Amino acid sequence: MGKPLSPEQRLDRYQKKHPNIILNKEFFQLHYCDLSKSLPDMLRDFGIPYATTQFCVKHFNLEYRGLKHPKTNKSGVEKRKAYYLKVHGVENCSQVDAIKEKKRQTCIKKYGVDNYRKSEEFKEYYRQTMRQRYGKGSLPNRFGNKNKAWEKVGPEERKKFGENSAKKAKAWWNSLPEEEKEKRIAVKLTYLSRSPSFTSKQEALIAETLTKAGIEFKTQVRIGRFLYDFQIGNILLEVQGDFWHANPKKYKPNDLLPRGPNLKVLASELWDKDQRKREKGEAAGFIVKQIWESEIGTGKNILKQLQTLINGENQIDQKS
């Protein structure tokens, strides 16, 4: 067994293997540190093996980026986003409908529910964690049962409290710059679009029908402050609940629909909001269509309805 090479000898050996590149501190400072090139990048761009880059970076006392380093994570995230956008049209593979369905089926198979957080196993884990950390099974128990305290408050006091809270919330929201509003709305919409409860039974039925027919589509497509139920090519399809969107066949413009304990909205206001949503989608270059909850059929009739709704030159294509 020969005598181990000194760091200088190892560097000299690596340099002889790469005669067209000067393996000095400045080279690795520029490419590895400043340009944040990864080990695979160094191998692809210069043919420098992982071990060589790792040795040189440490030899020249430069900051080495492990897997948990912020720059490594950020670089990896951006690369994955670019790949998923290219292959699937989304930034995260979890947004792919086929992946969502696979996860759902896996949860049903393992836990009997479509979301792990609904399982008794998770609920028990949550309760045990809370007891270990806070000595109580839930935060309300830790800080006192607020529901019981609220029961002692009379109707007028509740109403007054709600009105004051609404005024403060509105004042706070109006004080925010438009850029901050858009940012917060985007975060909220992203969270809502990922919630299983955000998808209605009718939407799930249509998604299942399109999938079985081999028709490509996206769900919960965000444009500005609006989320659209489906995107099929250049078509945005909205599945309208009769009650939540006040189906004109069932409601008159001045009909009041409850939206909370102390809130009612006019049917005409809901129609105006849906119209603004339609105009936003059209301004983005899409054709916006809608189908009412009470109009959705069953089985094979759904696909026929969709083909009838979106016909002519805008007919959705069924893969062979």
C-alpha positions in Angstrom: 0.0 0.0 0.0 1.5 3.3 -1.1 2.0 6.5 0.9 -1.2 8.7 0.9 -1.0 11.7 -1.3 -0.8 15.1 0.2 -3.5 17.7 -0.7 -1.1 19.4 -3.1 -0.4 16.1 -4.8 -4.0 15.3 -5.2 -4.7 18.7 -6.6 -1.8 18.3 -9.1 -3.2 14.9 -10.1 -6.7 16.3 -10.7 -5.2 19.2 -12.7 -3.4 16.8 -15.0 -6.7 15.1 -15.7 -8.2 18.5 -16.8 -5.5 20.3 -18.7 -7.9 22.7 -20.3 -9.2 24.1 -17.0 -7.2 25.8 -14.3 -8.4 24.2 -11.1 -7.7 27.1 -8.7 -9.7 29.0 -6.1 -10.9 31.6 -8.5 -12.4 29.0 -10.8 -14.5 27.3 -8.0 -15.3 30.6 -6.4 -16.9 31.7 -9.7 -18.7 28.6 -10.8 -19.5 26.7 -7.6 -20.0 29.6 -5.2 -21.1 32.7 -7.2 -23.0 30.9 -9.9 -24.3 28.2 -7.5 -23.5 25.4 -9.9 -24.2 22.0 -8.4 -22.0 18.9 -8.5 -24.0 17.6 -11.5 -23.6 21.0 -13.2 -19.8 20.9 -12.8 -19.7 17.4 -14.2 -21.9 18.3 -17.2 -20.3 21.6 -18.0 -16.6 20.8 -17.3 -16.4 17.1 -16.9 -15.2 17.5 -13.3 -16.3 14.4 -11.2 -18.2 15.0 -7.9 -15.2 13.9 -5.7 -12.9 16.4 -7.5 -15.3 19.3 -6.9 -15.8 18.3 -3.3 -12.1 18.1 -2.6 -11.2 21.4 -4.4 -14.0 23.3 -2.7 -12.8 22.2 0.8 -9.1 22.5 -0.1 -9.6 26.2 -1.0 -11.6 26.8 2.1 -14.8 27.6 0.2 -18.3 27.1 1.5 -19.4 23.6 0.7 -23.1 23.1 0.0 -24.6 19.9 1.4 -28.1 18.7 0.7 -29.6 20.8 3.5 -27.9 24.1 2.4 -30.4 26.8 1.5 -28.8 27.4 -1.9 -28.9 23.6 -2.7 -32.6 23.5 -1.8 -33.4 26.6 -3.8 -31.6 25.4 -6.8 -33.2 21.9 -6.6 -36.6 23.4 -6.2 -36.2 25.6 -9.3 -34.9 22.7 -11.4 -37.8 20.5 -10.3 -40.3 23.2 -11.1 -38.8 23.6 -14.6 -38.9 19.9 -15.2 -42.5 19.4 -14.0 -43.7 22.4 -16.0 -42.1 20.9 -19.1 -43.4 17.4 -18.6 -46.7 18.0 -16.8 -47.5 21.7 -17.2 -47.5 22.3 -13.4 -44.7 23.4 -11.0 -45.3 20.6 -8.5 -46.0 16.9 -9.4 -48.5 16.8 -6.5 -50.7 19.1 -8.7 -51.0 16.5 -11.4 -54.5 15.0 -11.3 -53.2 11.5 -11.8 -50.8 11.9 -8.8 -53.7 13.3 -6.7 -55.8 10.3 -7.5 -53.0 7.9 -6.8 -52.4 9.5 -3.4 -56.1 9.4 -2.7 -56.3 5.7 -3.6 -53.2 4.9 -1.5 -54.7 6.6 1.5 -58.0 4.7 1.1 -56.2 1.4 0.8 -54.0 2.0 3.9 -56.2 4.1 6.2 -59.7 3.7 4.8 -60.0 7.5 4.1 -59.0 9.7 1.2 -56.7 11.9 3.3 -54.3 10.7 6.0 -55.3 13.6 8.3 -58.9 12.2 8.4 -57.6 8.8 9.8 -58.0 7.8 13.4 -54.3 7.0 13.4 -53.3 10.6 12.6 -55.9 12.0 15.1 -54.4 9.9 17.9 -50.9 10.9 16.9 -52.0 14.5 17.0 -53.6 14.2 20.4 -50.5 12.4 21.8 -48.2 15.1 20.4 -50.3 17.8 22.0 -50.3 16.1 25.4 -46.5 15.7 25.3 -45.8 19.3 24.3 -48.6 21.1 26.1 -50.2 18.7 28.5 -53.5 18.9 26.8 -55.1 17.1 23.8 -55.9 20.2 21.9 -55.2 24.0 22.0 -58.7 25.0 23.0 -58.3 22.7 26.1 -54.9 24.3 26.8 -56.2 27.9 26.7 -59.7 27.2 28.0 -62.8 26.2 26.2 -63.8 29.3 24.3 -67.0 27.8 23.0 -68.5 27.6 26.5 -67.5 31.3 27.1 -69.1 32.3 23.8 -72.4 30.5 24.8 -72.8 33.0 27.6 -72.7 36.0 25.2 -76.2 37.2 24.1 -77.3 37.6 20.5 -76.9 41.4 20.5 -73.4 41.2 21.9 -72.4 38.6 19.3 -73.8 40.8 16.5 -71.9 43.8 17.8 -68.7 41.8 18.2 -69.0 40.5 14.6 -69.7 44.0 13.2 -66.7 45.5 15.0 -64.4 42.6 13.9 -65.6 43.1 10.3 -64.9 46.8 10.4 -61.4 46.3 11.7 -60.7 43.5 9.2 -61.9 45.7 6.3 -59.8 48.7 7.5 -56.7 46.5 7.8 -57.3 45.0 4.3 -57.7 48.5 2.8 -54.5 49.6 4.4 -52.5 47.0 2.5 -50.7 47.9 -0.8 -52.2 46.3 -3.9 -49.1 44.1 -4.4 -49.5 42.7 -0.9 -53.2 42.0 -1.4 -52.4 40.1 -4.6 -49.8 38.1 -2.8 -52.1 37.2 0.1 -54.9 36.3 -2.3 -52.6 34.0 -4.3 -51.5 32.2 -1.2 -55.1 31.7 0.0 -56.2 30.5 -3.4 -53.3 28.0 -3.6 -54.2 26.7 -0.2 -57.9 26.4 -1.1 -57.2 24.6 -4.4 -55.3 21.9 -2.6 -58.0 21.2 0.0 -59.9 18.0 -0.7 -63.1 19.6 0.6 -62.8 22.4 -2.0 -63.9 20.0 -4.8 -67.6 19.4 -5.1 -69.2 16.0 -5.9 -70.2 17.4 -9.3 -66.6 18.5 -10.1 -65.3 15.1 -9.0 -67.8 13.4 -11.2 -66.8 15.5 -14.2 -63.1 15.0 -13.5 -63.6 11.2 -13.4 -65.6 11.3 -16.7 -62.9 13.3 -18.5 -60.1 11.0 -17.1 -61.9 7.8 -18.3 -62.5 9.4 -21.7 -58.8 10.2 -22.0 -59.4 14.0 -22.2 -56.6 16.1 -20.8 -57.6 18.8 -18.4 -56.4 20.9 -15.4 -58.3 21.7 -12.2 -58.5 24.8 -10.1 -56.7 27.1 -12.6 -55.9 30.5 -11.1 -56.2 33.7 -13.1 -55.7 36.8 -11.0 -58.0 36.6 -8.0 -60.2 33.8 -9.5 -60.0 30.0 -9.5 -61.7 28.2 -12.4 -62.9 24.6 -11.9 -61.5 23.1 -15.2 -59.3 24.1 -18.1 -59.8 21.9 -21.2 -57.6 23.3 -23.9 -58.6 26.9 -24.3 -61.9 26.3 -22.5 -62.5 27.3 -18.9 -65.4 25.3 -17.5 -67.2 26.4 -14.4 -69.4 23.9 -12.4 -72.1 26.2 -10.8 -73.9 25.1 -7.7 -77.6 26.1 -7.9 -77.6 27.5 -4.4 -74.1 29.0 -4.2 -74.4 30.8 -7.5 -78.1 31.4 -7.5 -79.3 29.5 -10.6 -81.5 32.1 -12.6 -84.0 29.3 -13.2 -84.6 29.0 -9.5 -83.9 32.5 -8.1 -85.0 36.0 -8.9 -82.6 39.0 -8.9 -83.8 40.3 -5.5 -83.8 37.0 -3.7 -81.7 36.9 -0.6 -79.4 33.9 0.0 -77.9 33.2 3.4 -74.1 33.1 3.5 -73.5 33.0 7.2 -75.2 33.7 10.6 -75.6 37.4 9.9 -75.0 37.7 6.2 -77.3 37.5 3.2 -76.5 38.4 -0.4 -78.7 39.2 -3.4 -78.8 36.7 -6.2 -78.0 39.6 -8.6 -74.8 40.3 -6.6 -73.7 36.7 -7.1 -74.4 37.0 -10.8 -72.4 40.2 -11.1 -69.4 38.4 -9.4 -69.7 35.5 -11.8 -69.8 37.9 -14.7 -66.6 39.6 -13.5 -65.0 36.1 -13.3 -66.1 35.3 -16.8 -64.7 38.6 -18.2 -61.4 38.0 -16.4 -61.1 34.6 -18.0 -62.0 35.9 -21.4 -59.5 38.7 -21.1 -56.8 36.1 -20.5 -57.7 34.5 -23.9 -60.0 31.7 -22.8 -63.6 30.8 -23.6 -65.5 30.5 -20.4 -68.4 28.0 -20.2 -70.6 27.0 -17.4 -72.8 24.0 -16.4 -75.3 24.1 -13.6 -75.4 21.5 -10.8 -79.0 20.5 -11.6 -78.1 20.0 -15.3 -75.4 17.4 -14.7 -76.5 13.9 -15.7 -75.1 10.6 -14.8 -72.8 8.0 -16.4 -72.3 8.3 -20.1 -74.6 11.3 -20.3 -72.1 13.6 -18.7 -69.5 13.3 -21.5 -72.3 13.9 -24.1 -73.3 17.0 -22.1 -69.8 18.3 -22.1 -69.4 17.7 -25.8 -72.7 19.5 -26.5 -71.7 22.4 -24.2 -68.3 22.8 -25.8 -69.0 22.2 -29.5 -67.9 23.2 -33.0 -64.4 24.4 -33.3 -64.0 24.4 -29.5 -65.1 20.8 -29.1 -62.9 19.0 -26.6 -60.8 16.2 -28.1 -61.1 12.6 -26.9 -57.9 10.7 -27.3 -58.1 7.4 -29.2 
